[in-house]
């Protein structure tokens, strides 16, 4: 049976350009049966049947003259949302796989006030996630994190080079050998939640980069609530978080 590079086979099958096909694979949106196509240049059969799962629409939770709060779908880059809203600037970022509350400022005065709140650790950030293993009690993690940003960012616990990071994890629900947890962070290091949970032996479901052995369409992490200045924003849990199967 003939084979070719995955992005070329996808482009031919869907009638799109090679560049568009590669982009869809790189964004994690392309599946063959229940398996995600991860490598655009991997060899694959030319008769392969693909399925493309596009992200959900972006929901605006709140907007006024200073701020826009959106419910970011998984598989969408934070900068894509910034670029789609004229005059708006990200106040923070969520990983591509992470869904939930994302905040953007609309004027320089407010943006500077908001950034100061983040730097002074006065912003409340609450998440929910499904993790590997059974967690029965609250855990506080105070482990410094160091991030290597060459190529794909990777973070690690490093007492010497790392920066202070604090995460609080509380169990909410247990299903088999998986636990649903509530997470609050007072710092915002790159991949902080993912690294800290992996460090205590409970990587987030689907987070293969940090040790999850469970296949999932995405990393099951959701930004559920944020409090900034006099604002509070809540994003409803998507189906894959609300009901884990």
C-alpha positions in Angstrom: 0.0 0.0 0.0 1.3 3.4 -1.0 2.3 5.9 1.7 3.2 9.6 1.9 3.7 12.3 4.5 0.6 12.8 6.7 0.1 16.5 5.8 0.2 15.7 2.1 -2.3 12.9 2.4 -4.6 15.2 4.5 -4.2 18.0 2.0 -5.2 15.8 -0.8 -8.1 14.2 1.1 -9.6 17.5 2.3 -8.8 19.6 -0.8 -6.7 22.1 1.2 -3.1 23.4 0.9 -0.1 21.5 2.3 0.6 24.4 4.6 -3.0 24.4 5.9 -2.9 20.6 6.5 0.4 20.9 8.4 -1.0 23.7 10.5 -4.1 21.6 11.4 -1.9 18.7 12.5 0.5 20.9 14.4 -2.5 22.3 16.3 -3.6 18.9 17.3 -6.9 19.0 15.5 -6.5 15.9 13.2 -7.5 12.4 14.1 -7.4 8.9 12.5 -10.2 7.0 14.3 -9.6 7.9 18.0 -5.8 8.7 17.7 -4.4 12.2 17.2 -2.1 12.7 14.3 1.0 14.2 16.0 3.7 14.4 13.4 2.9 16.2 10.1 5.8 14.6 8.3 5.1 11.0 9.5 4.5 8.4 6.7 0.9 7.3 6.5 -1.2 5.3 4.1 -2.6 7.3 1.2 -6.1 5.9 1.8 -6.2 7.0 5.4 -9.5 8.5 6.5 -9.0 11.7 8.6 -11.3 13.5 11.1 -10.7 17.2 11.9 -12.1 18.5 15.2 -12.2 22.3 15.1 -12.2 24.2 18.4 -15.4 25.5 19.8 -16.3 29.2 19.2 -14.8 31.8 21.5 -17.3 33.0 24.1 -17.1 36.5 25.4 -17.9 36.4 29.1 -17.8 40.1 29.8 -16.6 43.4 28.2 -16.4 47.0 29.2 -14.2 50.0 28.4 -11.2 48.4 30.2 -11.3 44.6 29.9 -12.5 41.7 27.9 -12.9 38.3 29.5 -13.3 35.3 27.2 -13.9 31.6 27.7 -11.0 30.2 25.6 -11.6 26.9 23.9 -8.9 24.2 24.1 -6.6 24.0 21.0 -6.6 27.7 20.5 -3.5 29.8 21.1 -3.9 32.8 23.4 -2.3 35.1 20.9 -4.8 34.0 18.2 -7.5 35.5 20.5 -5.5 38.7 21.0 -5.1 39.0 17.3 -8.8 38.6 16.6 -9.8 41.4 19.0 -8.8 44.8 17.7 -7.0 47.0 20.3 -6.9 44.3 23.0 -3.8 43.0 24.7 -3.3 39.8 26.7 -3.0 40.3 30.5 -1.8 36.7 30.9 -1.7 33.5 28.8 -3.1 30.0 28.9 -1.5 27.0 27.3 -3.0 26.0 23.9 -4.6 22.9 25.5 -6.0 24.8 28.5 -9.6 26.1 28.3 -11.3 28.7 30.4 -11.0 32.3 31.6 -8.6 34.5 29.6 -8.3 38.2 30.2 -7.4 41.0 27.8 -7.0 44.8 28.5 -8.4 47.5 26.3 -6.4 50.6 27.3 -2.9 51.3 28.5 -3.8 52.7 31.9 -5.9 49.7 32.8 -3.4 47.2 31.4 -0.6 48.7 33.5 -2.8 48.5 36.6 -3.7 44.9 35.9 -0.1 43.8 35.2 0.9 45.3 38.5 -1.8 43.1 40.2 -0.4 40.0 38.6 3.2 40.9 39.6 2.1 41.6 43.2 0.3 38.2 43.3 -3.1 39.8 44.0 -5.0 38.0 41.2 -7.0 34.9 42.2 -6.6 32.0 39.7 -8.7 28.9 40.1 -8.5 25.8 37.9 -10.0 22.4 37.6 -8.3 19.3 36.2 -8.4 15.6 35.9 -5.2 14.0 37.2 -3.7 10.5 37.2 -4.1 8.5 40.4 -6.2 9.0 43.5 -5.8 12.1 45.6 -7.6 12.0 48.9 -6.5 15.2 50.7 -5.4 18.8 50.1 -1.8 19.3 49.0 0.3 22.5 48.9 3.3 22.5 46.6 6.1 25.0 47.1 8.7 24.0 44.6 10.8 26.5 42.5 10.4 26.2 38.7 12.9 26.7 36.0 11.9 27.0 32.4 13.9 26.2 29.2 12.3 28.2 26.4 14.4 27.1 23.4 12.0 25.5 21.0 9.0 24.0 22.8 9.0 25.3 26.4 9.8 22.8 29.1 9.8 23.5 32.8 11.3 21.6 35.7 11.7 21.7 39.5 15.1 23.3 40.1 16.0 24.5 43.7 19.0 26.4 42.3 17.8 28.2 39.1 14.1 28.0 39.7 11.7 30.8 40.7 9.3 30.6 43.6 6.0 28.8 42.7 3.1 28.0 44.9 0.1 25.6 44.1 -2.7 24.4 46.2 -4.6 21.2 45.1 -7.9 20.0 46.6 -9.7 16.8 45.6 -13.2 17.1 44.3 -14.1 13.7 42.7 -12.6 10.3 42.1 -13.4 8.0 39.2 -11.5 4.8 39.1 -7.8 5.7 39.1 -8.4 9.3 38.2 -9.2 12.3 40.4 -10.8 15.6 39.6 -9.2 18.4 41.5 -9.5 22.1 42.3 -6.3 24.1 41.9 -5.4 27.6 43.1 -2.1 29.2 42.1 -0.6 32.4 43.6 2.3 32.5 41.1 2.2 32.1 37.3 5.3 30.2 36.1 5.3 28.5 32.7 3.5 25.1 33.0 3.4 25.6 36.7 0.3 23.5 37.4 1.5 20.7 35.1 5.0 20.5 36.6 3.8 20.7 40.2 1.2 17.9 39.7 3.7 15.7 37.9 6.2 16.3 40.7 3.8 14.8 43.3 3.1 11.8 41.0 -0.3 13.0 39.6 0.3 14.4 36.1 -2.7 15.9 34.4 -4.6 13.5 32.2 -3.4 13.8 28.6 -0.2 15.7 29.5 2.3 13.3 27.9 5.0 16.0 28.1 5.0 15.7 31.9 4.3 12.0 32.3 0.7 11.2 31.7 0.2 7.7 30.2 -3.5 8.3 29.4 -4.3 9.3 25.9 -6.7 12.3 25.6 -7.7 14.7 22.9 -6.1 17.4 25.1 -4.6 18.1 28.5 -7.6 18.2 30.8 -7.0 21.5 32.5 -9.6 24.4 32.7 -9.3 27.9 34.1 -12.6 28.1 36.0 -12.4 31.4 37.8 -10.3 34.6 38.0 -10.5 37.6 40.3 -8.7 40.8 39.2 -9.2 44.1 40.9 -13.0 44.5 41.4 -13.8 41.9 38.7 -14.7 38.2 39.0 -15.1 36.0 36.0 -16.3 32.4 35.8 -16.1 30.0 32.8 -18.4 26.9 32.8 -16.6 23.6 32.6 -16.5 22.1 29.1 -17.9 18.6 28.7 -14.5 16.8 28.8 -13.9 18.4 32.2 -17.4 18.3 33.7 -17.8 14.6 32.9 -14.6 12.5 32.5 -14.9 9.2 30.7 
